[in-house]
Amino acid sequence: NSNDSVTLRLMTEHDLAMLYEWLNRSHIVEWWGGEEARPTLADVQEQYLPSVLAQESVTPYIAMLNGEPIGYAQSYVALG
């Protein structure tokens, strides 16, 4: 739809439970390490919280479609 709005907002600590749920969806698990790699909430917190708190060089975002969260994105300096 031409009226759709896609934006990125900074990920917050409050988004970690949602990210955990996303990473455990079957169609994501299939491409994200398989069944044996399903993360726990503690795994997601350990891996993503430092970025959320700006303790790493990766900046995490939540992709939004018309104000609704639809995905995860990140930015970082690839070289340099």
Distance bins in CASP14 RR format, pairs under 12 A and 6 or more apart:
PFRMAT RR
TARGET T0000
AUTHOR 0000-0000-0000
RMODE 2
METHOD distances of the structure
MODEL  1
1 65 0 0 0 0 1 0 0 0 0 0 0
1 66 0 0 0 0 1 0 0 0 0 0 0
3 65 0 0 0 0 0 1 0 0 0 0 0
3 66 0 0 0 0 1 0 0 0 0 0 0
4 64 0 0 0 0 0 1 0 0 0 0 0
4 65 1 0 0 1 0 0 0 0 0 0 0
4 66 1 0 1 0 0 0 0 0 0 0 0
4 67 0 0 0 0 0 1 0 0 0 0 0
4 68 0 0 0 0 0 1 0 0 0 0 0
4 70 0 0 0 0 0 1 0 0 0 0 0
5 63 0 0 0 0 0 1 0 0 0 0 0
5 64 1 0 0 1 0 0 0 0 0 0 0
5 65 1 0 0 1 0 0 0 0 0 0 0
5 66 1 0 1 0 0 0 0 0 0 0 0
5 67 1 0 0 1 0 0 0 0 0 0 0
5 68 0 0 0 0 0 1 0 0 0 0 0
5 70 0 0 0 0 0 1 0 0 0 0 0
6 61 0 0 0 0 0 1 0 0 0 0 0
6 62 0 0 0 0 0 1 0 0 0 0 0
6 63 1 0 0 1 0 0 0 0 0 0 0
6 64 1 0 0 1 0 0 0 0 0 0 0
6 65 1 0 1 0 0 0 0 0 0 0 0
6 66 0 0 0 0 1 0 0 0 0 0 0
6 67 0 0 0 0 1 0 0 0 0 0 0
6 68 0 0 0 0 0 1 0 0 0 0 0
6 69 0 0 0 0 0 1 0 0 0 0 0
6 70 0 0 0 0 1 0 0 0 0 0 0
6 71 0 0 0 0 0 1 0 0 0 0 0
6 73 0 0 0 0 0 1 0 0 0 0 0
7 61 0 0 0 0 1 0 0 0 0 0 0
7 62 0 0 0 0 1 0 0 0 0 0 0
7 63 1 0 0 1 0 0 0 0 0 0 0
7 64 1 0 1 0 0 0 0 0 0 0 0
7 65 0 0 0 0 1 0 0 0 0 0 0
7 66 0 0 0 0 1 0 0 0 0 0 0
7 67 1 0 0 1 0 0 0 0 0 0 0
7 68 0 0 0 0 0 1 0 0 0 0 0
7 69 0 0 0 0 0 1 0 0 0 0 0
7 70 0 0 0 0 0 1 0 0 0 0 0
7 71 0 0 0 0 0 1 0 0 0 0 0
7 73 0 0 0 0 0 1 0 0 0 0 0
8 59 0 0 0 0 1 0 0 0 0 0 0
8 60 0 0 0 0 1 0 0 0 0 0 0
8 61 1 0 1 0 0 0 0 0 0 0 0
8 62 1 0 0 1 0 0 0 0 0 0 0
8 63 1 0 1 0 0 0 0 0 0 0 0
8 64 1 0 0 1 0 0 0 0 0 0 0
8 65 0 0 0 0 0 1 0 0 0 0 0
8 67 0 0 0 0 0 1 0 0 0 0 0
8 69 0 0 0 0 0 1 0 0 0 0 0
8 70 0 0 0 0 0 1 0 0 0 0 0
8 71 0 0 0 0 1 0 0 0 0 0 0
8 72 0 0 0 0 1 0 0 0 0 0 0
8 73 1 0 1 0 0 0 0 0 0 0 0
8 74 0 0 0 0 1 0 0 0 0 0 0
8 75 0 0 0 0 1 0 0 0 0 0 0
9 15 0 0 0 0 1 0 0 0 0 0 0
9 59 0 0 0 0 0 1 0 0 0 0 0
9 60 0 0 0 0 0 1 0 0 0 0 0
9 61 1 0 0 1 0 0 0 0 0 0 0
9 62 1 0 1 0 0 0 0 0 0 0 0
9 63 0 0 0 0 1 0 0 0 0 0 0
9 64 1 0 0 1 0 0 0 0 0 0 0
9 65 0 0 0 0 0 1 0 0 0 0 0
9 67 0 0 0 0 1 0 0 0 0 0 0
9 68 0 0 0 0 0 1 0 0 0 0 0
9 69 0 0 0 0 1 0 0 0 0 0 0
9 70 0 0 0 0 0 1 0 0 0 0 0
9 71 0 0 0 0 0 1 0 0 0 0 0
9 72 0 0 0 0 0 1 0 0 0 0 0
9 73 0 0 0 0 0 1 0 0 0 0 0
10 51 0 0 0 0 0 1 0 0 0 0 0
10 52 0 0 0 0 1 0 0 0 0 0 0
10 53 0 0 0 0 0 1 0 0 0 0 0
10 54 0 0 0 0 1 0 0 0 0 0 0
10 58 0 0 0 0 0 1 0 0 0 0 0
10 59 1 0 0 1 0 0 0 0 0 0 0
10 60 1 0 0 1 0 0 0 0 0 0 0
10 61 1 0 0 1 0 0 0 0 0 0 0
10 62 1 0 0 1 0 0 0 0 0 0 0
10 63 0 0 0 0 0 1 0 0 0 0 0
10 64 0 0 0 0 0 1 0 0 0 0 0
10 72 0 0 0 0 0 1 0 0 0 0 0
10 73 0 0 0 0 0 1 0 0 0 0 0
10 74 0 0 0 0 0 1 0 0 0 0 0
10 75 0 0 0 0 0 1 0 0 0 0 0
11 17 0 0 0 0 0 1 0 0 0 0 0
11 18 0 0 0 0 1 0 0 0 0 0 0
11 19 1 0 0 1 0 0 0 0 0 0 0
11 22 0 0 0 0 0 1 0 0 0 0 0
11 44 0 0 0 0 0 1 0 0 0 0 0
11 48 1 0 0 1 0 0 0 0 0 0 0
11 49 0 0 0 0 1 0 0 0 0 0 0
11 50 0 0 0 0 0 1 0 0 0 0 0
11 51 1 0 0 1 0 0 0 0 0 0 0
11 52 1 0 1 0 0 0 0 0 0 0 0
11 53 0 0 0 0 0 1 0 0 0 0 0
11 54 0 0 0 0 0 1 0 0 0 0 0
11 58 0 0 0 0 0 1 0 0 0 0 0
11 59 0 0 0 0 1 0 0 0 0 0 0
11 60 1 1 0 0 0 0 0 0 0 0 0
11 61 1 0 1 0 0 0 0 0 0 0 0
11 62 1 0 1 0 0 0 0 0 0 0 0
11 63 0 0 0 0 0 1 0 0 0 0 0
11 64 0 0 0 0 0 1 0 0 0 0 0
11 69 0 0 0 0 1 0 0 0 0 0 0
11 71 0 0 0 0 0 1 0 0 0 0 0
11 72 1 0 0 1 0 0 0 0 0 0 0
11 73 0 0 0 0 1 0 0 0 0 0 0
11 74 0 0 0 0 1 0 0 0 0 0 0
11 75 0 0 0 0 0 1 0 0 0 0 0
12 18 0 0 0 0 0 1 0 0 0 0 0
12 19 0 0 0 0 0 1 0 0 0 0 0
12 48 0 0 0 0 0 1 0 0 0 0 0
12 49 0 0 0 0 0 1 0 0 0 0 0
12 51 0 0 0 0 0 1 0 0 0 0 0
12 52 1 0 0 1 0 0 0 0 0 0 0
12 53 0 0 0 0 1 0 0 0 0 0 0
12 54 0 0 0 0 0 1 0 0 0 0 0
12 60 0 0 0 0 1 0 0 0 0 0 0
12 61 0 0 0 0 0 1 0 0 0 0 0
12 62 0 0 0 0 1 0 0 0 0 0 0
12 69 0 0 0 0 0 1 0 0 0 0 0
13 19 0 0 0 0 0 1 0 0 0 0 0
13 44 0 0 0 0 0 1 0 0 0 0 0
13 45 0 0 0 0 1 0 0 0 0 0 0
13 48 0 0 0 0 1 0 0 0 0 0 0
13 49 1 0 0 1 0 0 0 0 0 0 0
13 50 0 0 0 0 0 1 0 0 0 0 0
13 51 0 0 0 0 0 1 0 0 0 0 0
13 52 1 0 1 0 0 0 0 0 0 0 0
13 53 1 0 0 1 0 0 0 0 0 0 0
13 54 0 0 0 0 0 1 0 0 0 0 0
13 60 0 0 0 0 0 1 0 0 0 0 0
14 20 0 0 0 0 0 1 0 0 0 0 0
14 45 0 0 0 0 0 1 0 0 0 0 0
14 48 0 0 0 0 0 1 0 0 0 0 0
14 49 0 0 0 0 0 1 0 0 0 0 0
14 52 0 0 0 0 1 0 0 0 0 0 0
14 62 0 0 0 0 0 1 0 0 0 0 0
14 69 0 0 0 0 0 1 0 0 0 0 0
15 21 0 0 0 0 0 1 0 0 0 0 0
15 22 0 0 0 0 1 0 0 0 0 0 0
15 23 0 0 0 0 0 1 0 0 0 0 0
15 44 0 0 0 0 1 0 0 0 0 0 0
15 45 0 0 0 0 0 1 0 0 0 0 0
15 48 0 0 0 0 1 0 0 0 0 0 0
15 49 0 0 0 0 0 1 0 0 0 0 0
15 51 0 0 0 0 0 1 0 0 0 0 0
15 52 1 0 0 1 0 0 0 0 0 0 0
15 60 0 0 0 0 1 0 0 0 0 0 0
15 61 0 0 0 0 1 0 0 0 0 0 0
15 62 1 0 1 0 0 0 0 0 0 0 0
15 63 0 0 0 0 0 1 0 0 0 0 0
15 64 0 0 0 0 0 1 0 0 0 0 0
15 69 1 0 0 1 0 0 0 0 0 0 0
15 71 0 0 0 0 1 0 0 0 0 0 0
15 72 0 0 0 0 1 0 0 0 0 0 0
16 22 0 0 0 0 0 1 0 0 0 0 0
16 23 0 0 0 0 0 1 0 0 0 0 0
16 39 0 0 0 0 0 1 0 0 0 0 0
16 40 0 0 0 0 0 1 0 0 0 0 0
16 41 1 0 0 1 0 0 0 0 0 0 0
16 42 0 0 0 0 0 1 0 0 0 0 0
16 43 0 0 0 0 0 1 0 0 0 0 0
16 44 1 0 1 0 0 0 0 0 0 0 0
16 45 1 0 1 0 0 0 0 0 0 0 0
16 46 0 0 0 0 0 1 0 0 0 0 0
16 47 0 0 0 0 1 0 0 0 0 0 0
16 48 1 0 0 1 0 0 0 0 0 0 0
16 49 1 0 0 1 0 0 0 0 0 0 0
16 50 0 0 0 0 0 1 0 0 0 0 0
16 51 0 0 0 0 0 1 0 0 0 0 0
16 52 1 0 0 1 0 0 0 0 0 0 0
16 53 0 0 0 0 0 1 0 0 0 0 0
16 60 0 0 0 0 1 0 0 0 0 0 0
16 62 0 0 0 0 0 1 0 0 0 0 0
16 72 0 0 0 0 0 1 0 0 0 0 0
17 23 0 0 0 0 0 1 0 0 0 0 0
17 24 0 0 0 0 0 1 0 0 0 0 0
17 39 0 0 0 0 0 1 0 0 0 0 0
17 40 0 0 0 0 0 1 0 0 0 0 0
17 41 1 0 0 1 0 0 0 0 0 0 0
17 42 0 0 0 0 0 1 0 0 0 0 0
17 44 0 0 0 0 1 0 0 0 0 0 0
17 45 0 0 0 0 1 0 0 0 0 0 0
17 48 0 0 0 0 0 1 0 0 0 0 0
17 49 0 0 0 0 0 1 0 0 0 0 0
17 69 0 0 0 0 0 1 0 0 0 0 0
18 24 0 0 0 0 0 1 0 0 0 0 0
18 25 0 0 0 0 0 1 0 0 0 0 0
18 41 0 0 0 0 0 1 0 0 0 0 0
18 44 0 0 0 0 1 0 0 0 0 0 0
18 48 0 0 0 0 0 1 0 0 0 0 0
18 62 1 0 0 1 0 0 0 0 0 0 0
18 63 0 0 0 0 0 1 0 0 0 0 0
18 64 0 0 0 0 0 1 0 0 0 0 0
18 68 0 0 0 0 0 1 0 0 0 0 0
18 69 1 0 0 1 0 0 0 0 0 0 0
18 70 0 0 0 0 0 1 0 0 0 0 0
18 71 0 0 0 0 1 0 0 0 0 0 0
18 72 0 0 0 0 1 0 0 0 0 0 0
19 25 0 0 0 0 0 1 0 0 0 0 0
19 28 0 0 0 0 0 1 0 0 0 0 0
19 32 0 0 0 0 0 1 0 0 0 0 0
19 39 0 0 0 0 1 0 0 0 0 0 0
19 41 0 0 0 0 1 0 0 0 0 0 0
19 43 0 0 0 0 0 1 0 0 0 0 0
19 44 1 0 1 0 0 0 0 0 0 0 0
19 45 0 0 0 0 1 0 0 0 0 0 0
19 47 0 0 0 0 1 0 0 0 0 0 0
19 48 1 0 0 1 0 0 0 0 0 0 0
19 49 0 0 0 0 0 1 0 0 0 0 0
19 51 0 0 0 0 0 1 0 0 0 0 0
19 52 0 0 0 0 1 0 0 0 0 0 0
19 60 0 0 0 0 1 0 0 0 0 0 0
19 61 0 0 0 0 0 1 0 0 0 0 0
19 62 0 0 0 0 1 0 0 0 0 0 0
19 63 0 0 0 0 0 1 0 0 0 0 0
19 69 0 0 0 0 1 0 0 0 0 0 0
19 71 0 0 0 0 1 0 0 0 0 0 0
19 72 1 0 0 1 0 0 0 0 0 0 0
19 73 0 0 0 0 0 1 0 0 0 0 0
19 74 0 0 0 0 0 1 0 0 0 0 0
20 28 0 0 0 0 0 1 0 0 0 0 0
20 38 0 0 0 0 1 0 0 0 0 0 0
20 39 1 0 0 1 0 0 0 0 0 0 0
20 40 1 0 0 1 0 0 0 0 0 0 0
20 41 1 0 1 0 0 0 0 0 0 0 0
20 42 0 0 0 0 1 0 0 0 0 0 0
20 43 0 0 0 0 1 0 0 0 0 0 0
20 44 1 0 1 0 0 0 0 0 0 0 0
20 45 0 0 0 0 1 0 0 0 0 0 0
20 46 0 0 0 0 0 1 0 0 0 0 0
20 47 0 0 0 0 0 1 0 0 0 0 0
20 48 0 0 0 0 1 0 0 0 0 0 0
20 49 0 0 0 0 0 1 0 0 0 0 0
20 72 0 0 0 0 0 1 0 0 0 0 0
21 28 0 0 0 0 1 0 0 0 0 0 0
21 29 0 0 0 0 0 1 0 0 0 0 0
21 38 0 0 0 0 0 1 0 0 0 0 0
21 39 0 0 0 0 0 1 0 0 0 0 0
21 40 0 0 0 0 0 1 0 0 0 0 0
21 41 0 0 0 0 1 0 0 0 0 0 0
21 44 0 0 0 0 1 0 0 0 0 0 0
21 69 0 0 0 0 0 1 0 0 0 0 0
21 71 0 0 0 0 0 1 0 0 0 0 0
21 72 0 0 0 0 0 1 0 0 0 0 0
22 28 1 0 0 1 0 0 0 0 0 0 0
22 29 0 0 0 0 0 1 0 0 0 0 0
22 32 0 0 0 0 1 0 0 0 0 0 0
22 38 0 0 0 0 0 1 0 0 0 0 0
22 39 0 0 0 0 0 1 0 0 0 0 0
22 44 0 0 0 0 1 0 0 0 0 0 0
22 48 0 0 0 0 0 1 0 0 0 0 0
22 62 0 0 0 0 0 1 0 0 0 0 0
22 63 0 0 0 0 0 1 0 0 0 0 0
22 69 0 0 0 0 1 0 0 0 0 0 0
22 70 0 0 0 0 1 0 0 0 0 0 0
22 71 1 0 0 1 0 0 0 0 0 0 0
22 72 1 0 0 1 0 0 0 0 0 0 0
23 29 1 0 0 1 0 0 0 0 0 0 0
23 30 0 0 0 0 0 1 0 0 0 0 0
23 31 0 0 0 0 0 1 0 0 0 0 0
23 32 1 0 0 1 0 0 0 0 0 0 0
23 33 0 0 0 0 1 0 0 0 0 0 0
23 34 0 0 0 0 0 1 0 0 0 0 0
23 37 0 0 0 0 1 0 0 0 0 0 0
23 38 1 0 0 1 0 0 0 0 0 0 0
23 39 1 0 1 0 0 0 0 0 0 0 0
23 40 0 0 0 0 0 1 0 0 0 0 0
23 41 0 0 0 0 1 0 0 0 0 0 0
23 43 0 0 0 0 1 0 0 0 0 0 0
23 44 1 0 0 1 0 0 0 0 0 0 0
23 45 0 0 0 0 0 1 0 0 0 0 0
23 47 0 0 0 0 1 0 0 0 0 0 0
23 48 0 0 0 0 1 0 0 0 0 0 0
23 71 0 0 0 0 0 1 0 0 0 0 0
23 72 0 0 0 0 1 0 0 0 0 0 0
24 30 0 0 0 0 0 1 0 0 0 0 0
24 32 0 0 0 0 1 0 0 0 0 0 0
24 33 0 0 0 0 0 1 0 0 0 0 0
24 34 0 0 0 0 0 1 0 0 0 0 0
24 35 0 0 0 0 0 1 0 0 0 0 0
24 37 0 0 0 0 0 1 0 0 0 0 0
24 38 1 0 1 0 0 0 0 0 0 0 0
24 39 1 0 0 1 0 0 0 0 0 0 0
24 40 0 0 0 0 1 0 0 0 0 0 0
24 41 0 0 0 0 1 0 0 0 0 0 0
24 43 0 0 0 0 0 1 0 0 0 0 0
24 44 0 0 0 0 1 0 0 0 0 0 0
25 31 0 0 0 0 0 1 0 0 0 0 0
25 32 0 0 0 0 1 0 0 0 0 0 0
25 34 0 0 0 0 0 1 0 0 0 0 0
25 38 0 0 0 0 0 1 0 0 0 0 0
25 39 0 0 0 0 0 1 0 0 0 0 0
25 71 0 0 0 0 0 1 0 0 0 0 0
26 32 0 0 0 0 0 1 0 0 0 0 0
26 34 0 0 0 0 1 0 0 0 0 0 0
26 35 0 0 0 0 1 0 0 0 0 0 0
26 38 0 0 0 0 1 0 0 0 0 0 0
27 34 0 0 0 0 0 1 0 0 0 0 0
28 34 0 0 0 0 1 0 0 0 0 0 0
28 35 0 0 0 0 0 1 0 0 0 0 0
28 37 0 0 0 0 0 1 0 0 0 0 0
28 38 0 0 0 0 1 0 0 0 0 0 0
28 39 0 0 0 0 0 1 0 0 0 0 0
28 71 0 0 0 0 0 1 0 0 0 0 0
28 72 0 0 0 0 0 1 0 0 0 0 0
29 35 1 0 0 1 0 0 0 0 0 0 0
29 36 0 0 0 0 1 0 0 0 0 0 0
29 37 1 0 0 1 0 0 0 0 0 0 0
29 38 1 0 1 0 0 0 0 0 0 0 0
29 39 0 0 0 0 1 0 0 0 0 0 0
30 37 0 0 0 0 0 1 0 0 0 0 0
30 38 0 0 0 0 0 1 0 0 0 0 0
31 37 0 0 0 0 0 1 0 0 0 0 0
32 38 0 0 0 0 1 0 0 0 0 0 0
32 39 0 0 0 0 1 0 0 0 0 0 0
32 43 0 0 0 0 0 1 0 0 0 0 0
32 44 0 0 0 0 0 1 0 0 0 0 0
32 47 0 0 0 0 0 1 0 0 0 0 0
32 72 0 0 0 0 0 1 0 0 0 0 0
33 39 0 0 0 0 1 0 0 0 0 0 0
37 43 0 0 0 0 1 0 0 0 0 0 0
37 47 0 0 0 0 0 1 0 0 0 0 0
38 44 0 0 0 0 0 1 0 0 0 0 0
39 45 0 0 0 0 1 0 0 0 0 0 0
39 46 0 0 0 0 1 0 0 0 0 0 0
39 47 1 0 0 1 0 0 0 0 0 0 0
39 48 0 0 0 0 1 0 0 0 0 0 0
40 46 0 0 0 0 1 0 0 0 0 0 0
40 47 0 0 0 0 0 1 0 0 0 0 0
41 47 0 0 0 0 0 1 0 0 0 0 0
41 48 0 0 0 0 0 1 0 0 0 0 0
41 49 0 0 0 0 0 1 0 0 0 0 0
42 48 0 0 0 0 0 1 0 0 0 0 0
42 49 0 0 0 0 0 1 0 0 0 0 0
43 49 0 0 0 0 0 1 0 0 0 0 0
44 50 0 0 0 0 0 1 0 0 0 0 0
44 51 0 0 0 0 0 1 0 0 0 0 0
44 52 0 0 0 0 0 1 0 0 0 0 0
44 60 0 0 0 0 0 1 0 0 0 0 0
44 72 0 0 0 0 0 1 0 0 0 0 0
45 51 0 0 0 0 0 1 0 0 0 0 0
45 52 0 0 0 0 1 0 0 0 0 0 0
45 53 0 0 0 0 0 1 0 0 0 0 0
46 52 0 0 0 0 0 1 0 0 0 0 0
47 56 0 0 0 0 0 1 0 0 0 0 0
47 58 0 0 0 0 0 1 0 0 0 0 0
47 60 0 0 0 0 0 1 0 0 0 0 0
47 72 0 0 0 0 0 1 0 0 0 0 0
47 74 0 0 0 0 0 1 0 0 0 0 0
48 55 0 0 0 0 0 1 0 0 0 0 0
48 56 0 0 0 0 1 0 0 0 0 0 0
48 58 0 0 0 0 1 0 0 0 0 0 0
48 59 0 0 0 0 0 1 0 0 0 0 0
48 60 1 0 0 1 0 0 0 0 0 0 0
48 61 0 0 0 0 0 1 0 0 0 0 0
48 62 0 0 0 0 0 1 0 0 0 0 0
48 72 0 0 0 0 1 0 0 0 0 0 0
48 74 0 0 0 0 1 0 0 0 0 0 0
49 55 0 0 0 0 1 0 0 0 0 0 0
49 56 0 0 0 0 1 0 0 0 0 0 0
49 58 0 0 0 0 0 1 0 0 0 0 0
49 60 0 0 0 0 1 0 0 0 0 0 0
50 56 1 0 1 0 0 0 0 0 0 0 0
50 57 0 0 0 0 0 1 0 0 0 0 0
50 58 0 0 0 0 1 0 0 0 0 0 0
50 59 0 0 0 0 0 1 0 0 0 0 0
50 60 0 0 0 0 1 0 0 0 0 0 0
51 57 0 0 0 0 1 0 0 0 0 0 0
51 58 1 0 1 0 0 0 0 0 0 0 0
51 59 1 0 0 1 0 0 0 0 0 0 0
51 60 1 0 1 0 0 0 0 0 0 0 0
51 61 0 0 0 0 0 1 0 0 0 0 0
51 72 0 0 0 0 0 1 0 0 0 0 0
51 73 0 0 0 0 0 1 0 0 0 0 0
51 74 1 0 0 1 0 0 0 0 0 0 0
51 75 0 0 0 0 0 1 0 0 0 0 0
51 76 0 0 0 0 1 0 0 0 0 0 0
52 58 0 0 0 0 1 0 0 0 0 0 0
52 59 0 0 0 0 1 0 0 0 0 0 0
52 60 1 0 0 1 0 0 0 0 0 0 0
52 61 0 0 0 0 0 1 0 0 0 0 0
52 62 0 0 0 0 0 1 0 0 0 0 0
52 72 0 0 0 0 0 1 0 0 0 0 0
52 74 0 0 0 0 0 1 0 0 0 0 0
53 59 0 0 0 0 0 1 0 0 0 0 0
53 60 0 0 0 0 0 1 0 0 0 0 0
54 60 0 0 0 0 1 0 0 0 0 0 0
56 74 0 0 0 0 1 0 0 0 0 0 0
56 75 0 0 0 0 0 1 0 0 0 0 0
56 76 0 0 0 0 1 0 0 0 0 0 0
56 77 0 0 0 0 0 1 0 0 0 0 0
57 74 0 0 0 0 0 1 0 0 0 0 0
57 75 0 0 0 0 1 0 0 0 0 0 0
57 76 1 0 1 0 0 0 0 0 0 0 0
57 77 1 0 0 1 0 0 0 0 0 0 0
57 78 0 0 0 0 0 1 0 0 0 0 0
57 80 0 0 0 0 0 1 0 0 0 0 0
58 72 0 0 0 0 0 1 0 0 0 0 0
58 73 0 0 0 0 0 1 0 0 0 0 0
58 74 1 0 1 0 0 0 0 0 0 0 0
58 75 1 0 0 1 0 0 0 0 0 0 0
58 76 1 0 1 0 0 0 0 0 0 0 0
58 77 0 0 0 0 1 0 0 0 0 0 0
58 78 0 0 0 0 0 1 0 0 0 0 0
59 72 0 0 0 0 0 1 0 0 0 0 0
59 73 0 0 0 0 1 0 0 0 0 0 0
59 74 1 0 0 1 0 0 0 0 0 0 0
59 75 1 0 1 0 0 0 0 0 0 0 0
59 76 1 0 0 1 0 0 0 0 0 0 0
59 77 0 0 0 0 0 1 0 0 0 0 0
60 71 0 0 0 0 0 1 0 0 0 0 0
60 72 1 0 0 1 0 0 0 0 0 0 0
60 73 1 0 0 1 0 0 0 0 0 0 0
60 74 1 0 1 0 0 0 0 0 0 0 0
60 75 0 0 0 0 1 0 0 0 0 0 0
60 76 0 0 0 0 1 0 0 0 0 0 0
61 69 0 0 0 0 0 1 0 0 0 0 0
61 70 0 0 0 0 0 1 0 0 0 0 0
61 71 0 0 0 0 1 0 0 0 0 0 0
61 72 1 0 0 1 0 0 0 0 0 0 0
61 73 1 0 1 0 0 0 0 0 0 0 0
61 74 1 0 0 1 0 0 0 0 0 0 0
61 75 1 0 0 1 0 0 0 0 0 0 0
61 76 0 0 0 0 0 1 0 0 0 0 0
62 68 0 0 0 0 0 1 0 0 0 0 0
62 69 1 0 1 0 0 0 0 0 0 0 0
62 70 0 0 0 0 1 0 0 0 0 0 0
62 71 1 0 0 1 0 0 0 0 0 0 0
62 72 1 0 0 1 0 0 0 0 0 0 0
62 73 1 0 0 1 0 0 0 0 0 0 0
62 74 0 0 0 0 0 1 0 0 0 0 0
63 69 1 0 0 1 0 0 0 0 0 0 0
63 70 1 0 1 0 0 0 0 0 0 0 0
63 71 1 0 1 0 0 0 0 0 0 0 0
63 72 1 0 0 1 0 0 0 0 0 0 0
63 73 1 0 1 0 0 0 0 0 0 0 0
63 74 0 0 0 0 0 1 0 0 0 0 0
64 70 1 0 0 1 0 0 0 0 0 0 0
64 71 0 0 0 0 1 0 0 0 0 0 0
64 72 0 0 0 0 0 1 0 0 0 0 0
64 73 0 0 0 0 0 1 0 0 0 0 0
65 71 0 0 0 0 1 0 0 0 0 0 0
END
